Structure formats: C-alpha cells, structure tokens
Amino acid sequence: MTPPPASQAQRLSAVLLAFTEGIGTTLGVSEIARHLDIPKSAVHRTLAALIEVGLVERAADSSRYRLGSRATALAMAALGVPDVRTSALPYLQELARLTGESATLSLMIGNERIYIEQVEGPQDIRMSVEIGRRYPLYAGASGRSILAALPPAELDSYLRAVELVTLTPATIADTGQLRTELKRIHEVGYAVSRGERDPWAASVAAAVFGNHRVIGSMSVCGPAARITDEAAAGFGDTVRQSAANLSRALGHRPKSGSTPAVTQSHGID
C-alpha cells in the first residue's frame, strides 16, 4: 500500500493527480481525504493553494472541485502544442457560421476528454457545453474520433483499462462493437453520434492533431431532431476540413497519403 503523502509538495501533487485517477469528474474534500488517507483539513489547505494558482476550481456545486484552466494549459504544454484554445477560436467561429450549429473543441486528458472552448450556434434552440467537464472517450463522436486516431498499442491499452458503461440506451458499451465503429474512421474521416450521453442531442466530430499525435477533437453539436443523418453527412466534410486546418496551424504535418482519423457512430459529442 502506498503511504499517504507527507510533505507539502507531495500533498499538492497527490491532490492534483487525484483528479486524473478515475475517482470522478468532480471531487469533494471527503473523497480526496479517503483516497489519499490524509486529514480533511490538509485537503482543504491544499485545494486552497491549488485554486489560488488556477490548477483547481470550484465546480457548479460549490462543495466540490474540478481541474482548473491552468491544468489544461499544463496538459497542452506536456503535449508540446501551443495555446490550442486561442488557435482554435477562428476555426470554431467559422465552423459555427458554416453549419449553423454550436462548435466545440475537446482536449484529451488521460483516458478522458474535456471541453476547452465552444462557439454557440445562432439557432434559438442550440447546444451549450460545460467547459472543463470530463467525459469518457468511448461515448460520443468527439471521444471516439480521438480513440480512432490512437496508435493500435495505445488503443489496446485504453480498452484494457476502461470499463465501458452504458450512459443511455444508445451508448456503445461493447468492446467488439466499439472496435468495429473505430475501423470506419479511416474510411470516412469524421464521427457522427446521436443520443449516447444526452438522448436529445447529436454531433459530428473529427480528430485534431498536434506534435505528431492526436490531442483532441472538433465538433458541431445540436438537437438530434435537427442533425439528421442527411445533415450529419453534409457537416462531415466541413468538420473534417476544419479539424485538419487547425491541426496544420498547430504544426501537424500528416504523412503522405494518410488521412485524419474518423468515427461514424451514434450519440452526443
């Protein structure tokens, strides 16, 4: 059994890493204290220090916490890419203008992804996502477009480590079916999902690359009643091209003859 962190530096890093260890999207003081076997008073002090520098922030429920914007910046630095949010904004704005739907940018963080930017569509009824919220990679177009772009060994490692849980009746929670869906990526170039996390929502997504590897995805999302199969097919090339343009802006140069990763399936972004 790993001993509880003793020094202040150990506690800071242990509390920060607790948000990456699959305990939950948001964490409370008691959960962190139990997980690390340290007093709640120490957790309170540590969280306060992490909040002060932007690595952690309070969730919508003020009694719980989540990773902050500076943690996202650290993740991007670790991936060796520039400020993705700033670089992506004009591409997201153009994507929302071309499709009339909300455009989002997700970043891969470990075995999950988080929304880091969005541009809402002009429609009266439109999608709005929660920036900083964590989602599984297997459920929805944004996540699966990332999974499909992983090297085979990394995908195998992910599938061994992650339990596929049904979030709605449309969620793909079978490994064989998921692999079949991922194989379509290189044939189509974009992902389509409908009702996998929110029954009423749908999206179209494509992978974003930087520093010679997949780092996240771009999507358009909206009500499933509006993003029909026909509409999704029309959006597909637009989303794929937008993601490819952003990838080039981030310094990605695909190998000759290669194509961006894709997924075609069912569920929300």
N, C-alpha and C positions, 0 to 999 in steps of 0.2 A: 504493500500500500504506500502511495506517495505521501510523504509527510506534508502537513499544512505549511503554506509559505510563512517564513519567519520575518525576513527583513521587509522594509517598506517597499523597496524596489521589487521584491518577489511578489508582494501582495498586489502592487499596481499591475504587474504583468499578468498575474494569475486571474485577477478580477476581469481584466480586459479580455483575456483568452477564454474566459467562461462563456462569453457571448458567441464564440465560434465553435463550441463543443456540442451543439445539438440539444442543449437543455430546453431552449425555447427562443422564440423571436424576440420577446421581451423578458426581462428577469426582474424579480423582486429581491429585496435585501435578504429575506429569509432563505430563498432558493440558493442564492450565491453563498451564503454563510454555510448552509448544509453541504453544498457541493465541494467547497474548499476546506470545510472543517475549521472555520475561523469565526470569532465573535461577530455578531451583527454590528457592534459599534465600530469594529475595524472596517467592515464593509462600507458603512456609512461614510467614514472618513475617506476611504479610497475612492468611492464613487464621487464624492465632492471634488477631490483632486482631479479626477478624470473629466468631470463636467467642466471644470474651470478651463481646461485646455482644449475642449471640444471633442475629445475622444469618445465620450459617452454623453447622452442627453436623456431627459425625461420623456417617457412615452406619453401618449394621449391620456392614459391613466397615470396620474402623477405619482402613484406609489410604485411604478415600475420604470425600468430603464432599458435603453437600447443603444447600439453603437451610434456615435455622432458623425458629423460630416468630416471631421479631421481623420477619423478611422478610414473613411472612404478614400481620402487623399493618400493615406499611408498605403492602402491596398493598390492604388494606381501607381504609386512610386515603386512598390515591390514588383509590379508587372512591367516596369520600365517604360511606361507610357506617359504622355503629358496630361494636362488637365482635360480629361475626357469630357466633362460636363460643358466647359466653355467651348471646346472644339465642336461638340455635337449640336449645340443650340441652333446654329443656322440650318443645319440639315434637318433637325426636328421641326423647325418652323416651316421649312419648305415641304416636308412630308405631310404635315397637318394641312397645309394650304392645298396640296395636290389631291389629297384623299378626302378632305372634309371631316376627318376623324382625329381623335387625340393621338399624339405621337409620344412614345416613351423611349427612354434609354435605361437599360439594366446593366449592372456590372456583376460579374461572377465573383463571389466571395466564398472560398472553400467549396463545400458541396451545396451551396445555395446561391441565390442571386438577390440583389436589391435594386429597387428603382432609385436612380440618382438624378433624373431630370425628366420633365414632361412639358409638352406644349399642348394645351387643351384645344379641341376642335371647335369650330364655330357653331355647331348644332345646339339647339336648345336643350336636347337630351344628349348628354355626352359622358364619356368616361373620365374619371379623375382618380389617379392612383396616389397611394400614400408613399411619399418619398422616404427612403430609409428602411422600409419594411422588408423583411426577408421572406423568400418563397423557395420552395423546393424546385430543383431543376427539371424534374421529370413531368411536372404538371403544367401544361400550357405551352404555347408556342414560343414565348421568349426563352424559357428554360430549355426546351428541347432543341431549339436551334443552337444553343450553346453546347449541349451534350453531343449533338451530332457532329460538331466541329472538333471534339476532343480526339487526341491520338487514341488508337484502339486500346493500348495498355491502360491509359487513364480512364477511359470509359469502363473497362472491365473492373478497375479498382473502385470506381464510383458505384457500380451496380452491386458489388460485393458488400459495400459499406452502408448502403442506404436502404431502408425499408420503404417499399412503395405502398403508400397509404391512400385509400380512396377518399378524396375530398368531396366529390359529388358523384352521382351515378355515371358521369361521362369520363371521369378520371381514368387514365391508363395506369393500372396498378399491377400489371403482369409483365415480367421481365421479357418474355418471348415476344409479346405484342409490342412492347416498347422498342425492342431491337428492330423489329420489322418496320416500325414507323421511322426510326432513325436512318434506316437504309435508304429511305426515299429522299433524304436530304440532298445528296449529290446529284439526284436526278431532277429535282425541282428548283432548288435554290432559295426556298423560303418555307416558313412554317405557317400552318393555319390551325387554330384551336377554337373550340366552342363549348362553353359551359363546364369546363373542368374544375374551375375554382369558384366561379360565380355563375350560376345556371343561366343568367340572362345576358352574359357578356361573351364577346368573341374577339379574336385578334389575329393579326398576320405579322410574322416576325422573321428577321434574318440576323445571322451572326455578325458581330463586329470583331475585327482582328487588330492587334497591335503587338509590336515587338515579336513578330513571327508566330503568334499563337492567338487563339480565341480569348477575348477578355470580357465579352458581354453580348448584348443584342439590342437591336432597334425594333420597334413595333408600332403598328397602328391598332387601336382598340376602340370598341364601341358596343352598342347593343347588338345582341345576336340577331335580332329581327332585322337589323339594317345591314349587318355584314353577312349577307347571304353567301352561298357558295360562289355565285356569279361575281358578287362584289369582291370577295376574297381573291378570286382568280385575277381580277383586274388590279387589285392592290399589290399582288405578289411581286411583279417585276419592279414596281415603284419602290417598295420596301427594300428589296434586294439591292437595287441600284443605290439607294440612299445609304444603306449599310456599307456597301463597297466604297462609296465616295468618302464616308467617314473613316473607314479603315485606311484608305490611302492617305488621308490627312494626318492620321496617326503614325504614318511611316510604314504601313504594311505594304509589302510588295509580293503578291501571290506568285507561286512558281508557274512557269509557263505551262498553259494547258489546264491549270487547276481552276476550280470554281468554288465560290463561297459555300459554306455548309448550310444545310437546309433541313427543314422538317415539314411534313404535311400531316396534320392530325386534327384533333378536335379539342376545344377548351379555351379559357381566357388566357390572355397574355401573361 
